Protein backbone atom coordinates (compact mmCIF):
# COMPACT_ATOMS: atom_id res chain seq x y z
CA UNK A 1 0.00 0.00 0.00
CA UNK A 2 1.30 3.49 -0.91
CA UNK A 3 2.11 5.89 1.92
CA UNK A 4 -0.11 8.98 1.77
CA UNK A 5 2.56 11.25 3.25
CA UNK A 6 4.35 11.24 -0.13
CA UNK A 7 1.20 12.38 -1.95
CA UNK A 8 0.11 15.99 -2.41
CA UNK A 9 -3.46 16.95 -1.60
CA UNK A 10 -4.95 18.97 -4.46
CA UNK A 11 -8.57 19.82 -3.89
CA UNK A 12 -10.52 16.65 -3.29
CA UNK A 13 -7.85 14.27 -4.56
CA UNK A 14 -4.22 13.34 -3.99
CA UNK A 15 -1.38 13.41 -6.51
CA UNK A 16 1.69 11.26 -6.48
CA UNK A 17 4.92 13.27 -6.46
CA UNK A 18 6.96 13.36 -9.66
CA UNK A 19 9.78 10.91 -10.23
CA UNK A 20 13.04 11.92 -8.55
CA UNK A 21 14.83 12.50 -11.88
CA UNK A 22 12.44 15.15 -13.27
CA UNK A 23 11.57 18.72 -12.34
CA UNK A 24 9.76 18.68 -9.02
CA UNK A 25 7.60 21.66 -10.04
CA UNK A 26 6.24 20.44 -13.40
CA UNK A 27 7.18 16.73 -13.48
CA UNK A 28 8.96 17.13 -16.83
CA UNK A 29 12.61 16.45 -17.64
CA UNK A 30 14.12 19.85 -18.50
CA UNK A 31 17.22 21.80 -17.47
CA UNK A 32 16.63 23.87 -14.33
CA UNK A 33 17.42 27.11 -16.20
CA UNK A 34 14.61 26.46 -18.70
CA UNK A 35 10.88 27.16 -18.19
CA UNK A 36 8.53 24.70 -16.58
CA UNK A 37 6.03 23.02 -18.87
CA UNK A 38 2.72 24.86 -18.41
CA UNK A 39 0.97 22.03 -20.30
CA UNK A 40 1.99 19.48 -17.67
CA UNK A 41 -1.09 18.31 -15.79
CA UNK A 42 0.96 18.00 -12.61
CA UNK A 43 2.07 21.64 -12.86
CA UNK A 44 -1.41 22.82 -13.84
CA UNK A 45 -3.13 21.15 -10.89
CA UNK A 46 -0.59 22.28 -8.29
CA UNK A 47 -0.44 25.82 -9.68
CA UNK A 48 -4.23 26.03 -9.72
CA UNK A 49 -4.44 24.77 -6.15
CA UNK A 50 -2.01 27.52 -5.06
CA UNK A 51 -3.32 30.43 -7.16
CA UNK A 52 -6.87 29.65 -8.29
CA UNK A 53 -5.84 29.90 -11.95
CA UNK A 54 -3.91 27.82 -14.46
CA UNK A 55 -0.27 28.65 -15.29
CA UNK A 56 0.72 30.67 -18.33
CA UNK A 57 3.99 30.64 -20.20
CA UNK A 58 4.91 33.79 -18.26
CA UNK A 59 4.40 31.87 -15.02
CA UNK A 60 6.44 28.96 -16.37
CA UNK A 61 9.31 31.31 -17.22
CA UNK A 62 9.18 33.37 -14.03
CA UNK A 63 12.26 31.67 -12.52
CA UNK A 64 14.35 31.97 -15.71
CA UNK A 65 17.12 34.45 -16.45
CA UNK A 66 16.12 37.39 -18.67
CA UNK A 67 18.18 36.03 -21.59
CA UNK A 68 16.31 32.71 -21.45
CA UNK A 69 12.95 34.48 -21.23
CA UNK A 70 13.75 36.60 -24.30
CA UNK A 71 14.60 33.53 -26.38
CA UNK A 72 11.47 31.70 -25.29
CA UNK A 73 9.24 34.72 -25.96
CA UNK A 74 10.60 35.01 -29.50
CA UNK A 75 10.14 31.27 -30.12
CA UNK A 76 6.62 31.19 -28.67
CA UNK A 77 5.52 34.25 -30.66
CA UNK A 78 6.91 32.64 -33.83
CA UNK A 79 4.52 29.73 -33.14
CA UNK A 80 1.60 32.14 -32.69
CA UNK A 81 1.44 31.83 -28.92
CA UNK A 82 0.43 35.11 -27.31
CA UNK A 83 1.96 36.06 -23.98
TITI-742042 format. One record per atom (N, C-alpha, C, CB): residue number from 1; x, y, z; atom name. Coordinates in Angstrom, 3 decimals. Each point is the difference from the previous one (the first is absolute). Glycine has a CB too. Example, Ala and Ser with C-alpha at 12.3 -4.5 7.8 and 13.67 -1.06 7.14 Angstrom:
<fitors>
<1, <13.190, -5.690, 7.800>, "N">,
<1, <-0.890, 1.190, 0.000>, "CA">,
<1, <0.900, 1.200, 0.000>, "C">,
<1, <-1.892, -1.173, 1.246>, "CB">,
<2, <1.542, 2.223, -1.966>, "N">,
<2, <0.820, 1.190, 0.060>, "CA">,
<2, <-0.770, 1.090, 0.730>, "C">,
<2, <1.184, -0.628, -2.145>, "CB">,
</fitors>
This chain:
<fitors>
<1, <0.833, -1.180, 0.000>, "N">,
<1, <-0.833, 1.180, 0.000>, "CA">,
<1, <0.881, 1.248, 0.000>, "C">,
<1, <-1.831, -1.252, 1.212>, "CB">,
<2, <1.460, 2.266, -1.992>, "N">,
<2, <0.790, 1.224, -0.125>, "CA">,
<2, <-0.184, 0.880, 1.232>, "C">,
<2, <-0.210, -0.107, -2.507>, "CB">,
<3, <1.273, 0.733, 2.941>, "N">,
<3, <-0.068, 0.900, 1.156>, "CA">,
<3, <-0.570, 1.341, -0.449>, "C">,
<3, <1.977, -1.153, 1.102>, "CB">,
<4, <-2.991, 1.639, -0.413>, "N">,
<4, <-0.640, 1.256, -0.388>, "CA">,
<4, <0.862, 1.219, 0.291>, "C">,
<4, <-2.180, -1.078, 0.416>, "CB">,
<5, <3.172, 0.962, 0.457>, "N">,
<5, <0.817, 1.173, 0.313>, "CA">,
<5, <0.829, 0.459, -1.194>, "C">,
<5, <0.086, -0.760, 2.367>, "CB">,
<6, <0.121, -0.101, -3.369>, "N">,
<6, <0.751, 0.394, -1.182>, "CA">,
<6, <-0.899, 0.612, -1.060>, "C">,
<6, <1.634, -1.803, 0.487>, "CB">,
<7, <-2.940, 1.761, -0.281>, "N">,
<7, <-0.944, 0.563, -0.961>, "CA">,
<7, <-0.313, 1.443, 0.344>, "C">,
<7, <-0.976, -2.269, -0.385>, "CB">,
<8, <0.589, 3.053, -0.633>, "N">,
<8, <-0.390, 1.389, 0.215>, "CA">,
<8, <-1.514, 0.097, -0.128>, "C">,
<8, <2.227, 0.859, -0.884>, "CB">,
<9, <-2.835, -0.203, 1.850>, "N">,
<9, <-1.442, 0.209, -0.033>, "CA">,
<9, <-0.293, 1.181, -0.910>, "C">,
<9, <-0.281, -0.942, 2.341>, "CB">,
<10, <-0.524, 0.725, -3.364>, "N">,
<10, <-0.397, 1.056, -0.928>, "CA">,
<10, <-1.512, -0.059, -0.114>, "C">,
<10, <2.207, -0.101, -1.294>, "CB">,
<11, <-2.855, 1.025, 1.956>, "N">,
<11, <-1.460, -0.023, 0.021>, "CA">,
<11, <-0.487, -1.251, 0.695>, "C">,
<11, <-0.086, 1.330, -2.116>, "CB">,
<12, <-0.772, -2.058, 1.432>, "N">,
<12, <-0.605, -1.190, 0.595>, "CA">,
<12, <0.788, -1.278, -0.288>, "C">,
<12, <-2.201, 1.122, -0.215>, "CB">,
<13, <3.326, -1.015, -0.456>, "N">,
<13, <0.758, -1.208, -0.311>, "CA">,
<13, <1.474, 0.163, 0.339>, "C">,
<13, <-1.630, -0.520, -1.808>, "CB">,
<14, <2.350, -0.574, 1.730>, "N">,
<14, <1.439, 0.001, 0.303>, "CA">,
<14, <0.793, -0.322, -1.263>, "C">,
<14, <-0.461, -0.701, 2.387>, "CB">,
<15, <1.629, 1.336, -2.500>, "N">,
<15, <0.874, -0.241, -1.145>, "CA">,
<15, <1.302, -0.602, 0.484>, "C">,
<15, <-1.039, 1.905, -1.272>, "CB">,
<16, <1.495, -2.892, 0.535>, "N">,
<16, <1.317, -0.564, 0.284>, "CA">,
<16, <1.060, 1.036, -0.343>, "C">,
<16, <-0.827, -2.353, -0.454>, "CB">,
<17, <1.927, 2.397, 1.174>, "N">,
<17, <1.071, 0.936, -0.351>, "CA">,
<17, <0.672, -0.449, -1.292>, "C">,
<17, <0.369, 0.554, 2.439>, "CB">,
<18, <0.295, 0.372, -3.116>, "N">,
<18, <0.705, -0.390, -1.231>, "CA">,
<18, <1.180, -0.916, 0.309>, "C">,
<18, <-0.690, 2.164, -1.067>, "CB">,
<19, <1.143, -2.856, 0.051>, "N">,
<19, <1.186, -0.844, 0.134>, "CA">,
<19, <1.178, 0.866, 0.447>, "C">,
<19, <-0.855, -1.597, -1.790>, "CB">,
<20, <1.799, 1.006, 2.462>, "N">,
<20, <1.138, 0.740, 0.557>, "CA">,
<20, <0.893, 0.639, -1.067>, "C">,
<20, <-0.062, -1.562, 1.922>, "CB">,
<21, <0.038, 1.024, -3.140>, "N">,
<21, <0.918, 0.477, -1.040>, "CA">,
<21, <-0.609, 1.043, -0.939>, "C">,
<21, <1.087, -2.208, 0.128>, "CB">,
<22, <-2.250, 2.769, 0.234>, "N">,
<22, <-0.613, 1.048, -0.814>, "CA">,
<22, <-0.229, 1.235, 0.853>, "C">,
<22, <-1.103, -1.720, -1.474>, "CB">,
<23, <0.739, 2.811, 0.839>, "N">,
<23, <-0.286, 1.245, 0.708>, "CA">,
<23, <-1.092, -0.243, 1.036>, "C">,
<23, <0.669, 1.360, -2.027>, "CB">,
<24, <-0.428, -0.938, 3.234>, "N">,
<24, <-0.956, -0.225, 1.084>, "CA">,
<24, <-1.154, 1.002, -0.024>, "C">,
<24, <1.864, -0.931, 1.362>, "CB">,
<25, <-1.784, 1.932, -2.226>, "N">,
<25, <-1.081, 0.975, -0.139>, "CA">,
<25, <-0.984, -0.403, -1.090>, "C">,
<25, <1.555, 1.781, 0.788>, "CB">,
<26, <-1.043, -2.270, -1.933>, "N">,
<26, <-0.895, -0.324, -1.117>, "CA">,
<26, <0.020, -1.464, -0.417>, "C">,
<26, <0.336, 2.301, -0.759>, "CB">,
<27, <0.506, -3.100, 1.375>, "N">,
<27, <0.079, -1.443, -0.280>, "CA">,
<27, <0.446, -0.309, -1.423>, "C">,
<27, <-1.789, -0.335, 1.673>, "CB">,
<28, <2.595, 1.225, -2.247>, "N">,
<28, <0.528, -0.183, -1.357>, "CA">,
<28, <1.523, 0.068, 0.076>, "C">,
<28, <-2.092, 1.019, -1.070>, "CB">,
<29, <2.761, -1.777, 0.226>, "N">,
<29, <1.458, 0.004, -0.044>, "CA">,
<29, <0.472, 1.195, -0.837>, "C">,
<29, <0.073, -2.539, 0.252>, "CB">,
<30, <0.422, 3.582, 0.415>, "N">,
<30, <0.545, 1.166, -0.687>, "CA">,
<30, <1.105, 0.603, 0.862>, "C">,
<30, <-2.221, 0.451, -1.158>, "CB">,
<31, <3.187, 0.238, 0.536>, "N">,
<31, <1.034, 0.658, 0.790>, "CA">,
<31, <-0.617, 1.031, 0.952>, "C">,
<31, <1.650, -0.358, -1.875>, "CB">,
<32, <-1.083, 0.500, 3.045>, "N">,
<32, <-0.545, 0.899, 1.022>, "CA">,
<32, <-0.084, 1.449, -0.478>, "C">,
<32, <0.935, -1.519, 1.733>, "CB">,
<33, <-0.067, 1.928, -2.646>, "N">,
<33, <0.002, 1.376, -0.484>, "CA">,
<33, <-1.094, 0.261, -1.038>, "C">,
<33, <2.446, 0.069, 0.446>, "CB">,
<34, <-3.112, -1.110, -0.895>, "N">,
<34, <-1.048, 0.134, -1.010>, "CA">,
<34, <-1.381, 0.068, 0.663>, "C">,
<34, <1.440, -1.246, -1.661>, "CB">,
<35, <-2.442, 1.743, 0.922>, "N">,
<35, <-1.340, 0.132, 0.581>, "CA">,
<35, <-0.616, -1.348, 0.369>, "C">,
<35, <-0.296, 2.071, -1.339>, "CB">,
<36, <-0.633, -2.013, 2.282>, "N">,
<36, <-0.812, -1.170, 0.305>, "CA">,
<36, <-0.941, -0.226, -1.185>, "C">,
<36, <0.141, 0.411, 2.532>, "CB">,
<37, <-0.755, -1.570, -2.577>, "N">,
<37, <-0.941, -0.292, -1.065>, "CA">,
<37, <-1.412, 0.336, 0.474>, "C">,
<37, <1.514, -1.819, -0.911>, "CB">,
<38, <-2.093, 2.941, 0.426>, "N">,
<38, <-1.324, 0.385, 0.471>, "CA">,
<38, <-1.107, -0.936, -0.500>, "C">,
<38, <0.808, 2.350, 0.066>, "CB">,
<39, <-0.473, -3.273, -0.954>, "N">,
<39, <-0.970, -0.971, -0.497>, "CA">,
<39, <0.037, -1.296, 0.805>, "C">,
<39, <0.221, 1.002, -2.275>, "CB">,
<40, <0.679, -1.095, 3.220>, "N">,
<40, <0.081, -1.162, 0.877>, "CA">,
<40, <-1.191, -0.004, 0.948>, "C">,
<40, <2.521, -0.002, -0.156>, "CB">,
<41, <-3.264, -1.088, 0.188>, "N">,
<41, <-1.151, -0.075, 0.900>, "CA">,
<41, <0.415, 0.141, 1.456>, "C">,
<41, <-1.156, -1.454, -1.655>, "CB">,
<42, <2.301, 0.889, 2.001>, "N">,
<42, <0.496, 0.107, 1.378>, "CA">,
<42, <0.177, 1.479, 0.363>, "C">,
<42, <1.174, -2.255, -0.193>, "CB">,
<43, <-0.480, 2.993, -0.657>, "N">,
<43, <0.240, 1.422, 0.240>, "CA">,
<43, <-1.322, 0.771, 0.022>, "C">,
<43, <2.263, -0.192, -1.101>, "CB">,
<44, <-3.151, -0.099, 0.159>, "N">,
<44, <-1.276, 0.702, -0.063>, "CA">,
<44, <-0.808, -0.176, 1.280>, "C">,
<44, <0.004, -0.313, -2.470>, "CB">,
<45, <-0.120, -0.923, 2.944>, "N">,
<45, <-0.796, -0.252, 1.197>, "CA">,
<45, <0.605, 0.650, 1.241>, "C">,
<45, <-0.749, -2.142, -1.021>, "CB">,
<46, <2.057, 2.016, 1.195>, "N">,
<46, <0.624, 0.602, 1.182>, "CA">,
<46, <-0.039, 1.524, -0.055>, "C">,
<46, <1.484, -1.999, 0.186>, "CB">,
<47, <-1.244, 2.556, -1.356>, "N">,
<47, <-0.044, 1.458, -0.160>, "CA">,
<47, <-1.407, 0.508, 0.278>, "C">,
<47, <1.858, -0.092, -1.702>, "CB">,
<48, <-2.859, -0.597, 1.158>, "N">,
<48, <-1.389, 0.396, 0.218>, "CA">,
<48, <-0.368, -0.072, 1.484>, "C">,
<48, <-0.572, -0.818, -2.307>, "CB">,
<49, <1.030, -0.228, 2.973>, "N">,
<49, <-0.291, -0.150, 1.424>, "CA">,
<49, <0.598, 1.152, 0.808>, "C">,
<49, <-0.061, -2.494, -0.294>, "CB">,
<50, <1.218, 3.002, -0.141>, "N">,
<50, <0.669, 1.096, 0.713>, "CA">,
<50, <-0.548, 1.382, -0.349>, "C">,
<50, <2.021, -1.414, 0.054>, "CB">,
<51, <-2.446, 1.595, -1.321>, "N">,
<51, <-0.332, 1.345, -0.477>, "CA">,
<51, <-1.448, 0.201, -0.416>, "C">,
<51, <2.313, 0.131, -0.726>, "CB">,
<52, <-3.045, -1.219, 0.491>, "N">,
<52, <-1.372, 0.108, -0.484>, "CA">,
<52, <-0.100, 0.248, -1.486>, "C">,
<52, <-0.601, 0.838, 2.207>, "CB">,
<53, <1.719, -0.973, -2.912>, "N">,
<53, <0.014, 0.132, -1.465>, "CA">,
<53, <1.045, -0.939, -0.579>, "C">,
<53, <-0.756, 2.410, 0.149>, "CB">,
<54, <0.671, -2.659, -1.446>, "N">,
<54, <0.969, -0.885, -0.637>, "CA">,
<54, <1.246, 0.785, -0.398>, "C">,
<54, <-1.866, -1.475, -0.835>, "CB">,
<55, <3.024, 0.817, 0.741>, "N">,
<55, <1.239, 0.701, -0.335>, "CA">,
<55, <0.044, 0.422, -1.463>, "C">,
<55, <1.151, -1.299, 1.778>, "CB">,
<56, <-0.467, 2.401, -2.004>, "N">,
<56, <0.257, 0.493, -1.354>, "CA">,
<56, <1.478, -0.225, -0.310>, "C">,
<56, <-1.863, 1.746, 0.167>, "CB">,
<57, <2.234, -1.455, -1.394>, "N">,
<57, <1.422, -0.092, -0.333>, "CA">,
<57, <0.796, 1.011, 0.821>, "C">,
<57, <-0.571, -0.775, -2.336>, "CB">,
<58, <-0.009, 1.927, 2.612>, "N">,
<58, <0.708, 0.984, 0.842>, "CA">,
<58, <0.262, -0.574, 1.380>, "C">,
<58, <-1.076, 1.885, -1.262>, "CB">,
<59, <0.097, -2.584, 1.821>, "N">,
<59, <0.199, -0.648, 1.298>, "CA">,
<59, <1.100, -1.052, -0.096>, "C">,
<59, <-2.414, 0.411, 0.592>, "CB">,
<60, <2.390, -1.188, -1.658>, "N">,
<60, <0.968, -1.080, -0.181>, "CA">,
<60, <1.424, 0.528, -0.133>, "C">,
<60, <-1.784, -1.353, -1.092>, "CB">,
<61, <1.905, 2.578, 0.569>, "N">,
<61, <1.322, 0.601, -0.199>, "CA">,
<61, <0.437, 0.903, 1.149>, "C">,
<61, <-0.429, -0.113, -2.425>, "CB">,
<62, <-0.402, 0.294, 3.412>, "N">,
<62, <0.270, 0.979, 1.058>, "CA">,
<62, <1.354, -0.199, 0.683>, "C">,
<62, <-2.444, 0.135, 0.352>, "CB">,
<63, <2.896, -1.369, -0.226>, "N">,
<63, <1.267, -0.268, 0.699>, "CA">,
<63, <1.222, 0.096, -0.913>, "C">,
<63, <-1.267, -1.473, 1.541>, "CB">,
<64, <1.043, 1.686, -2.835>, "N">,
<64, <1.096, -0.013, -0.979>, "CA">,
<64, <0.739, 1.339, -0.059>, "C">,
<64, <-1.280, -1.686, -1.327>, "CB">,
<65, <2.516, 1.620, 0.880>, "N">,
<65, <0.793, 1.208, -0.234>, "CA">,
<65, <-0.622, 0.785, -1.157>, "C">,
<65, <2.116, -1.144, 0.849>, "CB">,
<66, <-1.911, 2.442, -0.875>, "N">,
<66, <-0.584, 0.853, -1.041>, "CA">,
<66, <0.375, -0.457, -1.404>, "C">,
<66, <0.065, 1.893, 1.603>, "CB">,
<67, <1.171, -2.324, -1.797>, "N">,
<67, <0.453, -0.471, -1.319>, "CA">,
<67, <-0.813, -1.217, -0.455>, "C">,
<67, <2.322, 0.862, 0.496>, "CB">,
<68, <-2.583, -1.773, 0.414>, "N">,
<68, <-0.796, -1.193, -0.318>, "CA">,
<68, <-1.432, 0.411, -0.323>, "C">,
<68, <1.454, -1.425, 1.503>, "CB">,
<69, <-2.015, 2.318, -0.712>, "N">,
<69, <-1.367, 0.474, -0.244>, "CA">,
<69, <-0.121, 0.612, -1.386>, "C">,
<69, <-0.295, 0.412, 2.450>, "CB">,
<70, <1.259, 0.432, -2.825>, "N">,
<70, <-0.041, 0.661, -1.308>, "CA">,
<70, <-0.027, -1.019, -1.128>, "C">,
<70, <1.230, 1.952, 0.960>, "CB">,
<71, <-0.404, -2.985, -0.868>, "N">,
<71, <0.045, -1.021, -1.047>, "CA">,
<71, <-1.312, -0.773, -0.069>, "C">,
<71, <2.478, -0.191, 0.313>, "CB">,
<72, <-3.031, -0.136, 0.826>, "N">,
<72, <-1.267, -0.729, 0.023>, "CA">,
<72, <-1.134, 0.861, -0.539>, "C">,
<72, <0.809, -1.327, 1.960>, "CB">,
<73, <-0.849, 2.591, -1.608>, "N">,
<73, <-1.055, 0.891, -0.486>, "CA">,
<73, <0.035, 0.090, -1.515>, "C">,
<73, <0.108, 1.310, 2.132>, "CB">,
<74, <1.078, -1.164, -2.703>, "N">,
<74, <0.143, 0.055, -1.457>, "CA">,
<74, <-0.493, -1.303, -0.627>, "C">,
<74, <1.968, 1.569, 0.232>, "CB">,
<75, <-1.547, -2.707, 0.330>, "N">,
<75, <-0.389, -1.299, -0.552>, "CA">,
<75, <-1.508, -0.246, 0.128>, "C">,
<75, <2.278, -0.874, 0.575>, "CB">,
<76, <-2.851, 1.238, 0.556>, "N">,
<76, <-1.441, -0.199, 0.195>, "CA">,
<76, <-0.809, 0.901, -0.930>, "C">,
<76, <0.423, -0.629, 2.394>, "CB">,
<77, <-0.007, 1.886, -2.544>, "N">,
<77, <-0.702, 0.909, -0.913>, "CA">,
<77, <0.085, -0.485, -1.434>, "C">,
<77, <0.488, 1.896, 1.537>, "CB">,
<78, <0.654, -2.487, -1.920>, "N">,
<78, <0.156, -0.542, -1.351>, "CA">,
<78, <-0.987, -1.146, -0.266>, "C">,
<78, <2.428, 0.657, 0.058>, "CB">,
<79, <-2.854, -1.313, 0.996>, "N">,
<79, <-0.973, -1.102, -0.106>, "CA">,
<79, <-1.433, 0.503, 0.180>, "C">,
<79, <1.740, -1.592, 0.867>, "CB">,
<80, <-1.898, 2.917, -0.725>, "N">,
<80, <-1.329, 0.585, 0.135>, "CA">,
<80, <-0.563, -0.038, 1.407>, "C">,
<80, <-0.369, -0.654, -2.313>, "CB">,
<81, <1.219, 0.415, 3.290>, "N">,
<81, <-0.442, -0.039, 1.385>, "CA">,
<81, <0.125, 1.398, 0.592>, "C">,
<81, <0.697, -2.429, 0.232>, "CB">,
<82, <-1.829, 2.971, 0.210>, "N">,
<82, <-0.010, 1.340, 0.577>, "CA">,
<82, <0.357, -0.067, 1.478>, "C">,
<82, <-1.731, 0.735, -1.672>, "CB">,
<83, <2.514, 0.214, 2.106>, "N">,
<83, <0.393, 0.068, 1.417>, "CA">,
<83, <-0.649, 1.178, 0.679>, "C">,
<83, <2.168, -1.085, -0.536>, "CB">,
</fitors>
